[in-house]
Amino acid sequence: MAAPSLLNWRRVSSFTGPVPRARHGHRAVAIRELMIIFGGGNEGIADELHVYNTVTNQWFLPAVRGDIPPGCAAHGFVCDGTRILVFGGMVEYGRYSNELYELQASRWLWKKVKPHPPSSGLPPCPRLGHSFSLYGNKCYLFGGLANESEDSNNNVPRYLNDFYELELQHGSGVVGWSIPVTKGIVPSPRESHTAVIYCKRDSGSPKMYIFGGMCGARLDDLWQLDLETMSWSKPETKGTVPLPRSLHTASVIGNKMYIFGGWVPHKGENIETSPHDCEWRCTSSFSYLNLDTAEWTTLVSDSQEDKKNSRPRPRAGHCAVAIGTRLYFWSGRDGYKKALNSQVCCKDLWYLDTEKPPAPSQVQLIKATTNSFHVKWDEVPTVEGYLLQLNTDLPYQAASSDSSASPNMQGVRMDPHRQGSNSIIPNSISDIVNSVKSEHTAMKGTSVKNKPDLKASNDSNASLHSSLSANASNHNSCVVDMLRKNEDPHTSANIGVLSSCLDLRTVIPETSVSSTVSSAQTMVTQQTIKTESSSTNGAVVKDETSLTAFSTKAEVDETCALPATKISRVEAHAATMPFSKETPSNPVAMVKAGERQWCDVGIFKNNTALVSQFYLLPKGKQSISKIGNADAPDYSLLKKQDLVPGTGYRFRVAAINGCGIGPFSKISEFKTCIPGFPGAPSAVRISKNVEGIHLSWEPPTSPSGNILEYSAYLAIRTAQIQDNPSQLVFMRIYCGLKTSCIVTAGQLANAHIDYTSRPAIVFRISAKNEKGYGPATQVRWLQAQSLNFRERS
C-alpha cells in the first residue's frame, strides 16, 4: 500500500441517474460492479433501494416487488451471490426490528423469510447497530442495541453481546437460528461496531474480527472468533491502534482490514474518567490491520487535516464497499449541531485503489491491415487506463533525446491527433496515476462506440498473415467464433468471433480423416459482436429480468445469425496464442539478449486500440515508460514510427490505477497483412433441417479479384484432440462456388465438441482467389448438454 501522503483518493463528481438523498445508518453491498444501498435516515428513514453502477457512473432505482421491507437504519445487510439479506434495524424512533428479508437481485424480488427459532433459547430480539456477517452458508449475528421499554417513546437502551448463527438454504430461503456454544471470554456488550470474516489463503480456519463500537463510551478493542472451534480471543497487535470509535466501517481486501471514519472522542479528553459524558466528533482517519501479521498501519492519522479537499472529510454512519481492490465510500454524517438538534450529512462519493491492478489478458487481434492493427484485451475492473507497448525485429532509429522531453507529468490530456478516440496521451506514465483526482470518469471500454460494418471489417486488408510459418504465408485463415450468451442485464445477445491462422493447402476431402490438418501452431484471436439491446446500461428496469446476467448459463442456439444491420459494438474476449518467451515482470526491463526494446504505443482509457504508429526510444533510454516518480518523456516531443506491411509485432499491456502501473500481460504476436488475398466470409448462419444443418454465409466484401471457390471445414474427433483438447483437427466438408452447404447428421456425428468455453461444434469457412485462400470465418455452434446428433463420447 502506498504511504499516507501518496494515497490517491478520487471523488466521483460526474454521474447520471437519480442520486439518493444524503443519509447515515445505511448499508451497502456489492454484486459485481454494482453497489447496492438500502436504508439509512436523515429527516426520516429511507425505504428505497438504490443501485450505483461503478462502470457506467450511473445511479438507478430498480423496480422492486414482493414483500418490500419497511425502511430501516443501522440494520444487518449481507450479500450471498445475487441474494441480499436484511435483518433488524430501527424502523422508527425507539422501535427496532428483528425481521428478516431476502432480496433476489436477479429479479429485484423481495421476500419476508421466517427462520426456525433456536432449539434452545429465544430468537434474536429486536435491535439496531448489530453486526451481521456472512461466511459460507451461515450468517453470524453479534451484539447491537435493544430498547428495554415497551413504549417506543421511552427509550431504555440495553447493549447486547449475544451471538447467533443463521443457516441459509442454497439459493433462496433460510433454515433457522442457532446459538453456538463458544469458548473463552466473550466481548463486552456493544453496538455500532464492525465485524469481518477472513480466512488465510490455503491454510487456517475462518475467523471473525470485531473492532470498536459503543457501550456508553467508544471502544478500541479487537476480538477474534475462530469459527471452527468457536473460541474467542483478543489478538496481540503491533503498530498504532486506531482511536476508540463507533459508526465506522471495516472492509477486507486481500489480507487487510481497512478501518475508516467513525465517531471518536474529542482530543485531550480522558474517556476513562468521564466515559459517558465526553464529547465526540467525526474523523477521517484511515488505517488497516494486516490480518496475517496482526499489525496496524496508519494511512491517514487523526491529526492530519485536509486543506485541499483531496480526500473524504470526517464522517460517521457512512457505508463502504469493496469492488475488486477498490474501496468506495458514500454519504454519512459529519457533525451534530446540538443547538438545532440536527445532523449534517455528506453527499459525496469517493473511491480509493488499495493495490496495483493485476495483469490484463494477452492482447487480442480484432483486425489486421497492411499498416495497422485493431487490438483489444479483456477489461480489468476498476482501472483508469492501460499502457500498451510493442516491439519488433525491424530496425528502427532511436529518437534524439531532448532534456525537455523528460518532465514529471502533472496531468493527462487527450490528443485529438492520436489514432482513435480511446488514446490518452500524458506527459509521462506517472500522469495517469495522478490524474483525474477530482473526478471519476465512466469506464465504457467494453465497446467500440461507432457501429462497425461487419462486412467492411472482413475486407482484404483484414487478412491476418502468420508470423509462425513461411509455408502458411499465402494460405492463412483468420477464424471467426460465434457464441450466444447472457453477459449483462442490458444485452439481449452476444455473438463471439475467433480468428486463427491455418495453412489450408494440406486440408483434403472429408473421406480422409488421417490426412487432416491440425491448428496447433495457429495464432488465435477473438472478438465478440454484441447485438443491440432496447435497455440501457444502468437504466431503471421495470421487469424481473433486470439482472438476469447473474445467471452464468449459456443459451443454446437453434440458429446462429449475424445480421449486419443489428451489430452495434464489438468486444473481444479470448486470448491470443502466447509468445514463446515469458513477459518480463518489470515493465521497464529490457527484453532478453537479441530481442528488441519495448516501445510505448500509448496510454489508453479503454481496452481497445487502433495501432498504426509507436513512439521511438530516445537515445540512451532502455524504455520510455517507468514506474513510480521516475522521469518519463513527453509523448508529444517524441518521434513516431509507422507500422510496416508484412511485419511481425509483439504486444503487451499493463493496467493502471491510482496505485500505479500493474504487471504486464503475456506477450502476443501479430503480423501486418500483405495485400491481394480475399477477405473473410461474413454473416454466417446455421439452422437445423431434416438432413442435419444448413450452413450459409455472405461473400467477402473485398474479394481482391474473382472468388474461385469456398471451403468449409468441421473440427472432428481424433485421438490427438483427446490428448490435447486445444489442438483442433479439421476436415473439409465442402468445396465449391455456392455460399451455402448442407452438413449431414453423419458428418456431425464425427464432430469434436469443444469445451474450452461453452460446449460447441466448430466450423471454418474461407474464400479463395487467384492468390490463394484468405482469412477464414470460424463458427462455434453452441450445443445442449445432451446432443441431438450423437451420444456424447
Summary of the structure (lengths in Angstrom):
residues: 793
radius of gyration: 30.0
end to end distance: 50.9
largest distance: 95.7
contacts: 2734
relative contact order: 0.12
helix: 5%
strand: 40%
